[in-house]
Amino acid sequence: MNQAEIRDFLERFFTSSDCTVLSPKNDPHFKVKLTKQMDKLLMNRPFYWHYIEQTRQKAETAVLAFKFDDRTEDGELIHFGSPRLHQIFHVTEELGRYIRLYQIIPYQQSSALEPWIGINMKVSYQCDLKKERLTSIGLQLINGTLIEGFQTMLTRLRLNQKLPDYCYTLKPLITIQSGIRRIEQYIESEINAESSKWAEEAKKRWEKDQSLLDSFYEHRAEKPERYDLEKQALEAQYKPYIHIQLINAGLFYLNSATFLPNTVKTR
């Protein structure tokens, strides 16, 4: 997940939470005025809110300012893996992983909105080293069109929780469950096509340390319990595996003509 994608994610997260984004698109900073709910979830100041609610005074919610590289002054540096971003991921899970939004069409005329399911997931490559990335996939539930970078594409559209006037929704031909399975199969096929060099190198490091461990006990006819424990510890440390975690998902009714066909990945 690069810094541009993180900014897009933050904008979508805070906008959908009714927070006020204070910085324009081309600003190197991202500044946002929190709602009461977001302040409570992100700022960790329970005594302040207890005092405000007990005295019934007007609350002043916090303003968060983020920066995306060390060269920029002011603001909290945020990047993939930073504590603040993980905190926001956690809040996303607490608030619910599923949303429904409708695209606002800029012209007032009858317009059909097609159903799309969008899923954001974190893919973790784990061994003694760790690498993570976010993947965002959208799938249209009528003809099966699938696109990558769905979250980034959504940031270019105006969305609302209510169906706009003069618009109507089309009935999906693909069930949500089937759509999720198609996305899962696509992600699995992409992972299977990736290089497995990272896993092979982890296994080589594992074998090297296992050989060293065996050499310590090669003259023992019966291995002690400690040997088995250390062997298990090496497996836990080095064994490569890939973990996929759902961050959030949503059903989006969109006018596909406003962003297709340039973003089409497959059907």
HELIX and SHEET records of a PDB file:
HELIX    1   1 GLN A    3  SER A   16  1                                  14    
HELIX    2   2 LYS A   36  LEU A   42  1                                   7    
HELIX    3   3 PRO A   46  THR A   55  1                                  10    
HELIX    4   4 PRO A   83  LEU A   95  1                                  13    
HELIX    5   5 PHE A  150  LEU A  154  1                                   5    
HELIX    6   6 ILE A  176  ALA A  193  1                                  18    
HELIX    7   7 LYS A  197  PHE A  216  1                                  20    
HELIX    8   8 GLU A  225  TYR A  238  1                                  14    
HELIX    9   9 SER A  256  THR A  258  5                                   3    
SHEET    1   A 4 THR A  20  VAL A  21  0                                        
SHEET    2   A 4 HIS A  29  LYS A  33 -1                                        
SHEET    3   A 4 VAL A  63  LYS A  67 -1                                        
SHEET    4   A 4 GLU A  76  LEU A  77  1                                        
SHEET    1   B 6 LEU A 146  GLU A 148  0                                        
SHEET    2   B 6 LYS A 130  GLN A 140 -1                                        
SHEET    3   B 6 SER A 111  GLN A 126 -1                                        
SHEET    4   B 6 TYR A 241  LEU A 254 -1                                        
SHEET    5   B 6 TYR A  98  GLN A 103  1                                        
SHEET    6   B 6 LEU A 159  ASN A 160 -1                                        
SHEET    1   C 4 LEU A 146  GLU A 148  0                                        
SHEET    2   C 4 LYS A 130  GLN A 140 -1                                        
SHEET    3   C 4 SER A 111  GLN A 126 -1                                        
SHEET    4   C 4 CYS A 167  THR A 169  1                                        
END                                                                             
